[in-house]
Amino acid sequence: MSRKFILNADDFGMSKAYNRAVLEGYNNGFLSSASLCANGKAFNAAVNEILPECPDLGIGVHLNIIEGKALTKVDMLTNKKGKFNKGFLYLLLNSGNEKFLYQVEQEFRAQIEHILQYTQVDHLDSHVHVHSIPNIFKIVCRLAKEYGIPYVRTQHEEFYIIPCLKKHLSLKYPVNILKVILLNYFSAKNKKVIQENNLRTNDYLLGVGYTGMMDSDAIACGLEELEGDCIAEALIHPCNYLRTKSDQHYNEFLITQDKALEDKIKRLEFEITNYKKMF
């Protein structure tokens, strides 16, 4: 069987605490991949201090048109100071506008090229899943093909339940389920675009249904639902800085250190790997 599992840290480069989580998750845990924000506040520290210490870490571009400062002039996406100030719904509603799509492509191109100056890239994904929007996804696939980046993340997630009533009573849960439904619909369309461009993608994603509530159970229970050969990616947002006992980003960092979960993944016959090792 060929069952591959990738634990990916989104938001790499956003802050030094995120960077530390990637470093420790890689060196002392089983974090295998990270998605780097070209406009992150700690980008320089990420590429100069963290990447040299993580030679086998898979690296993606975390395309970001949601927060931070743009690398290009894209007035349909930013305020007058050049900072992104639009949400997912705005991006979706404007995804048929040619000027808007041109600006998205220019910004994505700049972010990809910026990261390629420092490291090899094996996949593309995005902040808040904005690249799942079909017209934006077509742009991302075109850029992936142009720059020789073999994988683009898709977001199909199987529905599953973890044994924690508190999480299902949270107001986050019904919102997350709506996200799963929407992203599964988009993924069905987007996987056809992957094939048309001779690119590759993951078969499943874990981390949407339990966004803001991710823990080891969310990964283990999700993987238990998957049968046969597949590539499963779990996305987390780990931060190696505990602000409060309930800090979610720190809890997601703890996933990378969970030896019991690592053993569980292997017992389910998944190989822990990354996109870098699969092309």
C-alpha positions as a Python dict, from the first residue, in 0.01 Angstrom:
ca = {
    (1, 'M'): (0, 0, 0),
    (2, 'S'): (102, 361, -57),
    (3, 'R'): (-45, 565, 224),
    (4, 'K'): (124, 900, 276),
    (5, 'F'): (69, 1144, 562),
    (6, 'I'): (193, 1504, 573),
    (7, 'L'): (178, 1721, 884),
    (8, 'N'): (199, 2077, 755),
    (9, 'A'): (243, 2397, 955),
    (10, 'D'): (65, 2687, 789),
    (11, 'D'): (164, 3049, 866),
    (12, 'F'): (540, 2983, 879),
    (13, 'G'): (711, 3322, 883),
    (14, 'M'): (419, 3508, 1040),
    (15, 'S'): (600, 3551, 1373),
    (16, 'K'): (908, 3425, 1555),
    (17, 'A'): (684, 3211, 1778),
    (18, 'Y'): (548, 3035, 1469),
    (19, 'N'): (904, 2993, 1344),
    (20, 'R'): (1016, 2834, 1671),
    (21, 'A'): (723, 2594, 1652),
    (22, 'V'): (835, 2482, 1306),
    (23, 'L'): (1194, 2435, 1420),
    (24, 'E'): (1104, 2234, 1729),
    (25, 'G'): (826, 2047, 1552),
    (26, 'Y'): (1076, 1935, 1289),
    (27, 'N'): (1372, 1859, 1518),
    (28, 'N'): (1191, 1704, 1814),
    (29, 'G'): (862, 1592, 1662),
    (30, 'F'): (718, 1468, 1334),
    (31, 'L'): (637, 1794, 1156),
    (32, 'S'): (732, 1724, 796),
    (33, 'S'): (623, 2032, 601),
    (34, 'A'): (557, 2405, 640),
    (35, 'S'): (395, 2675, 429),
    (36, 'L'): (589, 3000, 422),
    (37, 'C'): (430, 3346, 407),
    (38, 'A'): (630, 3575, 181),
    (39, 'N'): (488, 3883, 354),
    (40, 'G'): (515, 3750, 708),
    (41, 'K'): (672, 3972, 974),
    (42, 'A'): (926, 3702, 1056),
    (43, 'F'): (998, 3593, 698),
    (44, 'N'): (1367, 3689, 710),
    (45, 'A'): (1415, 3499, 1035),
    (46, 'A'): (1237, 3199, 885),
    (47, 'V'): (1463, 3172, 581),
    (48, 'N'): (1789, 3273, 748),
    (49, 'E'): (1760, 3110, 1091),
    (50, 'I'): (1510, 2823, 1065),
    (51, 'L'): (1542, 2675, 715),
    (52, 'P'): (1918, 2603, 746),
    (53, 'E'): (1836, 2391, 1053),
    (54, 'C'): (1562, 2194, 873),
    (55, 'P'): (1721, 2048, 557),
    (56, 'D'): (1451, 1788, 485),
    (57, 'L'): (1150, 2006, 566),
    (58, 'G'): (905, 2036, 278),
    (59, 'I'): (827, 2398, 193),
    (60, 'G'): (516, 2543, 36),
    (61, 'V'): (416, 2897, -50),
    (62, 'H'): (132, 3009, 176),
    (63, 'L'): (-25, 3252, -70),
    (64, 'N'): (-165, 3537, 136),
    (65, 'I'): (-404, 3810, 25),
    (66, 'I'): (-589, 3826, 357),
    (67, 'E'): (-355, 4001, 599),
    (68, 'G'): (-26, 4185, 612),
    (69, 'K'): (129, 4408, 349),
    (70, 'A'): (113, 4333, -22),
    (71, 'L'): (435, 4291, -220),
    (72, 'T'): (277, 4464, -522),
    (73, 'K'): (33, 4746, -587),
    (74, 'V'): (-308, 4578, -579),
    (75, 'D'): (-567, 4840, -490),
    (76, 'M'): (-861, 4600, -519),
    (77, 'L'): (-714, 4390, -238),
    (78, 'T'): (-567, 4649, 1),
    (79, 'N'): (-627, 4976, 180),
    (80, 'K'): (-441, 5295, 91),
    (81, 'K'): (-140, 5182, 296),
    (82, 'G'): (-103, 4867, 89),
    (83, 'K'): (-229, 4631, 359),
    (84, 'F'): (-471, 4354, 274),
    (85, 'N'): (-818, 4425, 411),
    (86, 'K'): (-1058, 4193, 226),
    (87, 'G'): (-1224, 3872, 343),
    (88, 'F'): (-1305, 3542, 174),
    (89, 'L'): (-1658, 3648, 73),
    (90, 'Y'): (-1531, 3962, -102),
    (91, 'L'): (-1273, 3754, -289),
    (92, 'L'): (-1537, 3501, -392),
    (93, 'L'): (-1782, 3766, -514),
    (94, 'N'): (-1513, 3943, -717),
    (95, 'S'): (-1357, 3630, -865),
    (96, 'G'): (-1524, 3696, -1201),
    (97, 'N'): (-1368, 4041, -1234),
    (98, 'E'): (-1074, 4047, -1479),
    (99, 'K'): (-893, 4337, -1310),
    (100, 'F'): (-928, 4165, -974),
    (101, 'L'): (-792, 3835, -1110),
    (102, 'Y'): (-501, 4016, -1276),
    (103, 'Q'): (-406, 4176, -944),
    (104, 'V'): (-435, 3843, -763),
    (105, 'E'): (-203, 3683, -1017),
    (106, 'Q'): (53, 3962, -991),
    (107, 'E'): (62, 3938, -613),
    (108, 'F'): (80, 3559, -611),
    (109, 'R'): (358, 3569, -868),
    (110, 'A'): (556, 3814, -653),
    (111, 'Q'): (513, 3601, -342),
    (112, 'I'): (623, 3283, -520),
    (113, 'E'): (927, 3450, -674),
    (114, 'H'): (1024, 3604, -341),
    (115, 'I'): (1031, 3265, -169),
    (116, 'L'): (1205, 3091, -460),
    (117, 'Q'): (1501, 3324, -405),
    (118, 'Y'): (1566, 3143, -77),
    (119, 'T'): (1446, 2785, -105),
    (120, 'Q'): (1298, 2510, -320),
    (121, 'V'): (918, 2496, -316),
    (122, 'D'): (722, 2171, -342),
    (123, 'H'): (361, 2290, -310),
    (124, 'L'): (125, 2586, -310),
    (125, 'D'): (-158, 2655, -65),
    (126, 'S'): (-312, 2969, 79),
    (127, 'H'): (-413, 3163, 387),
    (128, 'V'): (-783, 3106, 471),
    (129, 'H'): (-809, 2871, 170),
    (130, 'V'): (-858, 3160, -74),
    (131, 'H'): (-700, 2962, -358),
    (132, 'S'): (-990, 2716, -337),
    (133, 'I'): (-1211, 2972, -517),
    (134, 'P'): (-1225, 2814, -865),
    (135, 'N'): (-1115, 3113, -1075),
    (136, 'I'): (-832, 3183, -831),
    (137, 'F'): (-742, 2814, -828),
    (138, 'K'): (-692, 2825, -1206),
    (139, 'I'): (-441, 3107, -1158),
    (140, 'V'): (-255, 2912, -889),
    (141, 'C'): (-232, 2603, -1109),
    (142, 'R'): (-104, 2809, -1399),
    (143, 'L'): (166, 2958, -1177),
    (144, 'A'): (254, 2618, -1030),
    (145, 'K'): (309, 2484, -1379),
    (146, 'E'): (511, 2789, -1484),
    (147, 'Y'): (743, 2771, -1183),
    (148, 'G'): (775, 2393, -1177),
    (149, 'I'): (596, 2346, -845),
    (150, 'P'): (444, 1995, -856),
    (151, 'Y'): (171, 2002, -589),
    (152, 'V'): (-124, 2232, -518),
    (153, 'R'): (-334, 2173, -208),
    (154, 'T'): (-702, 2083, -243),
    (155, 'Q'): (-940, 2071, 53),
    (156, 'H'): (-1157, 1761, 29),
    (157, 'E'): (-1228, 1642, 382),
    (158, 'E'): (-1431, 1338, 483),
    (159, 'F'): (-1695, 1397, 749),
    (160, 'Y'): (-1601, 1236, 1079),
    (161, 'I'): (-1664, 1276, 1450),
    (162, 'I'): (-1410, 1288, 1732),
    (163, 'P'): (-1499, 1173, 2088),
    (164, 'C'): (-1534, 1518, 2243),
    (165, 'L'): (-1884, 1656, 2304),
    (166, 'K'): (-1750, 1999, 2404),
    (167, 'K'): (-1606, 2058, 2057),
    (168, 'H'): (-1935, 1975, 1889),
    (169, 'L'): (-2126, 2212, 2116),
    (170, 'S'): (-1890, 2495, 2023),
    (171, 'L'): (-2027, 2765, 1790),
    (172, 'K'): (-1720, 2702, 1576),
    (173, 'Y'): (-1835, 2354, 1479),
    (174, 'P'): (-2144, 2434, 1264),
    (175, 'V'): (-1949, 2710, 1090),
    (176, 'N'): (-1668, 2465, 1019),
    (177, 'I'): (-1912, 2211, 875),
    (178, 'L'): (-2040, 2475, 631),
    (179, 'K'): (-1676, 2536, 534),
    (180, 'V'): (-1627, 2164, 470),
    (181, 'I'): (-1932, 2151, 245),
    (182, 'L'): (-1822, 2456, 44),
    (183, 'L'): (-1458, 2348, 14),
    (184, 'N'): (-1554, 1993, -83),
    (185, 'Y'): (-1769, 2139, -361),
    (186, 'F'): (-1483, 2359, -481),
    (187, 'S'): (-1233, 2071, -455),
    (188, 'A'): (-1442, 1853, -687),
    (189, 'K'): (-1410, 2125, -951),
    (190, 'N'): (-1048, 2207, -874),
    (191, 'K'): (-919, 1851, -901),
    (192, 'K'): (-1021, 1855, -1267),
    (193, 'V'): (-801, 2162, -1313),
    (194, 'I'): (-514, 1974, -1143),
    (195, 'Q'): (-547, 1697, -1402),
    (196, 'E'): (-570, 1940, -1693),
    (197, 'N'): (-241, 2099, -1586),
    (198, 'N'): (-62, 1769, -1515),
    (199, 'L'): (-12, 1869, -1154),
    (200, 'R'): (-54, 1667, -836),
    (201, 'T'): (-252, 1717, -519),
    (202, 'N'): (-342, 1556, -188),
    (203, 'D'): (-641, 1322, -179),
    (204, 'Y'): (-766, 1438, 160),
    (205, 'L'): (-720, 1731, 396),
    (206, 'L'): (-765, 1727, 773),
    (207, 'G'): (-810, 2052, 959),
    (208, 'V'): (-1122, 2223, 821),
    (209, 'G'): (-1399, 2055, 1019),
    (210, 'Y'): (-1213, 2118, 1343),
    (211, 'T'): (-1056, 2454, 1257),
    (212, 'G'): (-972, 2631, 1582),
    (213, 'M'): (-1009, 2303, 1771),
    (214, 'M'): (-738, 2085, 1619),
    (215, 'D'): (-572, 1828, 1842),
    (216, 'S'): (-428, 1479, 1817),
    (217, 'D'): (-775, 1318, 1826),
    (218, 'A'): (-884, 1526, 1526),
    (219, 'I'): (-597, 1384, 1324),
    (220, 'A'): (-618, 1026, 1448),
    (221, 'C'): (-996, 999, 1399),
    (222, 'G'): (-972, 1158, 1057),
    (223, 'L'): (-708, 914, 939),
    (224, 'E'): (-909, 618, 1069),
    (225, 'E'): (-1179, 705, 815),
    (226, 'L'): (-945, 679, 518),
    (227, 'E'): (-901, 355, 327),
    (228, 'G'): (-664, 241, 56),
    (229, 'D'): (-380, 430, -110),
    (230, 'C'): (-395, 805, -57),
    (231, 'I'): (-213, 1122, 34),
    (232, 'A'): (-358, 1282, 347),
    (233, 'E'): (-243, 1624, 464),
    (234, 'A'): (-322, 1767, 807),
    (235, 'L'): (-286, 2141, 842),
    (236, 'I'): (-210, 2300, 1176),
    (237, 'H'): (-114, 2649, 1293),
    (238, 'P'): (147, 2577, 1562),
    (239, 'C'): (290, 2850, 1783),
    (240, 'N'): (562, 2778, 2038),
    (241, 'Y'): (451, 3037, 2290),
    (242, 'L'): (194, 2964, 2560),
    (243, 'R'): (-19, 3271, 2637),
    (244, 'T'): (-294, 3092, 2829),
    (245, 'K'): (-364, 2729, 2922),
    (246, 'S'): (-626, 2717, 2646),
    (247, 'D'): (-409, 2874, 2375),
    (248, 'Q'): (-514, 2687, 2059),
    (249, 'H'): (-202, 2758, 1857),
    (250, 'Y'): (18, 2621, 2136),
    (251, 'N'): (-208, 2315, 2157),
    (252, 'E'): (-152, 2262, 1785),
    (253, 'F'): (222, 2282, 1844),
    (254, 'L'): (181, 1999, 2097),
    (255, 'I'): (44, 1779, 1816),
    (256, 'T'): (392, 1778, 1661),
    (257, 'Q'): (536, 1636, 1985),
    (258, 'D'): (275, 1363, 2042),
    (259, 'K'): (461, 1032, 2017),
    (260, 'A'): (141, 833, 2073),
    (261, 'L'): (-16, 1002, 1771),
    (262, 'E'): (296, 939, 1565),
    (263, 'D'): (277, 569, 1655),
    (264, 'K'): (-95, 565, 1572),
    (265, 'I'): (-28, 711, 1227),
    (266, 'K'): (228, 441, 1158),
    (267, 'R'): (-4, 166, 1284),
    (268, 'L'): (-261, 289, 1032),
    (269, 'E'): (11, 216, 773),
    (270, 'F'): (77, 579, 681),
    (271, 'E'): (426, 688, 593),
    (272, 'I'): (506, 1029, 741),
    (273, 'T'): (655, 1228, 455),
    (274, 'N'): (617, 1552, 258),
    (275, 'Y'): (562, 1666, -99),
    (276, 'K'): (934, 1729, -137),
    (277, 'K'): (1001, 1354, -105),
    (278, 'M'): (726, 1260, -351),
    (279, 'F'): (859, 1422, -668),
}
